[in-house]
Structure formats: structure tokens, C-alpha cells
Amino acid sequence: MKAHTEYLTFHTKKRRELVHLTPTLETILARSAMTEGFMLVSAMHITAGVFVNDNESGLHSDIWQWLEKLAPFGPDYRHHETGEDNGDAHLKSILVHHEVIVPVTRGRLDLGPWQQVFYAEFDGQRDKRLIVKIMGE
């Protein structure tokens, strides 16, 4: 088995933002020369996440609205007693999760017809890292 690892750095323009990763992941996969295996895509921060879903703006709005209902931005988090202001971002990260594993088949990401990979930033406007690790042959 072989492995290929790359790191991506994001510095989003907004505090909360979605970044469409699929085209970048396809380029990384091509560089790896792997044809069969798995790609791990993992946010390396506790206020970000990675998920697979449709690349449709209405759905993206629904996702943000749903997350905001479950973990609204505001001052009423115990975490803020430490001097932070991102308690909601930590909870949103738990809801979305920090990583996905995507199968690689015949040298391509083996995603369903509408599936795309996204990085979700919940406390941005500063450097954040993401690891992409491909394992296989």
C-alpha cells in the first residue's frame, strides 16, 4: 500500500464560509497516481468541518440556517468565559464533523451523481489547515 499526503491552508474572507473542495481533491488525486484506495479529508481545527452533499445554493442556505438554529451565534456560551467568542463554531463543527473518507476507484473519486466535498468554516478569517491523505495502490 502507498500513501500520499498534502495539506491545504484556508484563510476565508468571512467568519462562516463554505469552500467547494472537489476540484482541488481531484487534482491532488491525479498527483498521487493512486487508482484504488481511499482519500481522507480532515479539517485540522475544532471550529471547522468537512462534509459531502449537493453543490446547490438553496441547500447551502438551508444547511447554514439549520446549523444556526441548533448552535446560534451569540454571547451565551460558557466557552466565552475564557475570552473566546466562538462557542457556536465548536458546536457546529461537532454537528458537521471534521472529516470524510471518499473511495477512490479507477483513479477517480467514487462519489454519487450529486455528491461533492465541502470544507465548512465556522470561525474563519485566519489561517486554518486541512489534511488530505490518500492510501491505496
C-alpha positions as CSV (number, residue, x, y, z in Angstrom):
1,M,0.0,0.0,0.0
2,K,1.2,3.5,-0.8
3,A,0.3,6.8,0.8
4,H,0.2,10.4,-0.5
5,T,-0.4,13.4,1.9
6,E,-1.0,17.1,1.1
7,Y,-2.0,20.0,3.3
8,L,-4.3,22.8,2.3
9,T,-4.5,26.2,4.1
10,F,-7.6,28.3,4.1
11,H,-8.0,31.9,5.1
12,T,-11.6,32.6,4.4
13,K,-12.9,36.1,3.7
14,K,-15.8,35.6,6.1
15,R,-16.2,34.1,9.6
16,R,-18.5,31.5,8.2
17,E,-18.0,30.1,4.7
18,L,-18.3,27.0,2.5
19,V,-15.4,26.0,0.2
20,H,-16.1,23.6,-2.6
21,L,-13.2,21.1,-2.4
22,T,-14.0,18.5,-5.0
23,P,-12.0,20.1,-7.9
24,T,-8.9,20.5,-5.7
25,L,-9.3,17.0,-4.4
26,E,-9.4,15.6,-7.9
27,T,-6.1,17.4,-8.7
28,I,-4.5,16.0,-5.6
29,L,-5.7,12.5,-6.5
30,A,-4.2,12.9,-10.0
31,R,-0.8,14.0,-8.5
32,S,-0.9,10.9,-6.2
33,A,-1.2,8.5,-9.2
34,M,-3.4,6.3,-7.0
35,T,-6.0,4.3,-8.8
36,E,-7.6,2.2,-6.0
37,G,-8.0,3.1,-2.3
38,F,-9.4,5.8,0.0
39,M,-9.0,9.6,0.4
40,L,-9.3,11.0,3.9
41,V,-10.2,14.7,4.0
42,S,-9.9,16.1,7.5
43,A,-10.1,19.6,9.0
44,M,-7.3,20.2,11.5
45,H,-9.2,22.7,13.6
46,I,-12.0,22.4,16.1
47,T,-14.1,25.1,14.6
48,A,-14.3,23.7,11.0
49,G,-15.8,20.7,9.3
50,V,-15.8,18.6,6.1
51,F,-18.9,17.1,4.6
52,V,-20.3,15.5,1.4
53,N,-23.5,16.9,-0.1
54,D,-25.1,18.6,-3.2
55,N,-23.5,21.7,-4.6
56,E,-26.7,23.7,-4.7
57,S,-27.0,27.2,-3.2
58,G,-30.5,26.7,-1.8
59,L,-29.3,23.6,0.1
60,H,-26.3,25.5,1.3
61,S,-28.6,28.2,2.7
62,D,-30.7,25.5,4.4
63,I,-27.6,24.0,6.0
64,W,-26.5,27.3,7.4
65,Q,-30.0,28.1,8.7
66,W,-30.2,24.6,10.3
67,L,-26.8,24.9,12.0
68,E,-27.7,28.4,13.2
69,K,-30.9,27.1,14.8
70,L,-29.0,24.3,16.6
71,A,-26.0,26.4,17.6
72,P,-26.8,30.1,17.2
73,F,-24.1,32.7,17.2
74,G,-24.3,34.8,20.4
75,P,-22.8,35.7,23.7
76,D,-24.4,33.0,25.9
77,Y,-21.8,30.2,25.8
78,R,-19.7,29.2,28.8
79,H,-16.8,28.9,26.5
80,H,-16.9,32.7,26.1
81,E,-15.9,33.0,29.8
82,T,-12.4,32.1,28.6
83,G,-12.2,35.2,26.5
84,E,-13.3,33.4,23.2
85,D,-16.3,34.3,21.2
86,N,-16.7,31.1,19.1
87,G,-18.7,28.7,21.3
88,D,-21.2,28.2,18.4
89,A,-18.4,27.3,16.0
90,H,-17.3,24.4,18.2
91,L,-20.8,23.1,18.3
92,K,-21.4,23.5,14.6
93,S,-18.1,21.5,14.0
94,I,-19.5,18.6,16.1
95,L,-22.7,18.6,14.0
96,V,-21.0,18.6,10.6
97,H,-18.0,16.5,11.8
98,H,-14.4,17.2,10.9
99,E,-13.6,14.6,8.2
100,V,-14.9,12.4,5.4
101,I,-13.5,9.3,3.7
102,V,-14.0,9.1,-0.1
103,P,-13.5,5.9,-2.1
104,V,-11.1,6.0,-5.0
105,T,-11.9,3.7,-7.9
106,R,-10.1,3.5,-11.2
107,G,-8.2,6.7,-10.4
108,R,-11.3,8.8,-9.7
109,L,-13.2,10.0,-6.6
110,D,-16.1,7.5,-6.3
111,L,-18.8,9.9,-5.4
112,G,-22.5,9.6,-6.2
113,P,-24.1,11.6,-9.0
114,W,-24.7,14.8,-6.9
115,Q,-22.1,14.3,-4.2
116,Q,-19.4,17.0,-3.7
117,V,-17.0,17.6,-0.9
118,F,-17.0,20.8,1.1
119,Y,-14.9,22.5,3.8
120,A,-17.2,24.4,6.3
121,E,-15.6,27.2,8.1
122,F,-17.3,28.4,11.3
123,D,-14.7,30.8,12.8
124,G,-12.6,32.0,9.9
125,Q,-10.7,35.0,8.7
126,R,-7.4,33.3,9.9
127,D,-5.3,30.5,8.6
128,K,-6.7,27.0,9.0
129,R,-5.3,23.7,7.7
130,L,-6.8,20.6,6.2
131,I,-5.1,17.3,5.6
132,V,-5.7,15.1,2.5
133,K,-4.3,11.6,2.8
134,I,-4.7,9.1,0.1
135,M,-4.0,5.4,0.8
136,G,-4.1,2.6,-1.8
137,E,-2.4,1.5,-4.9
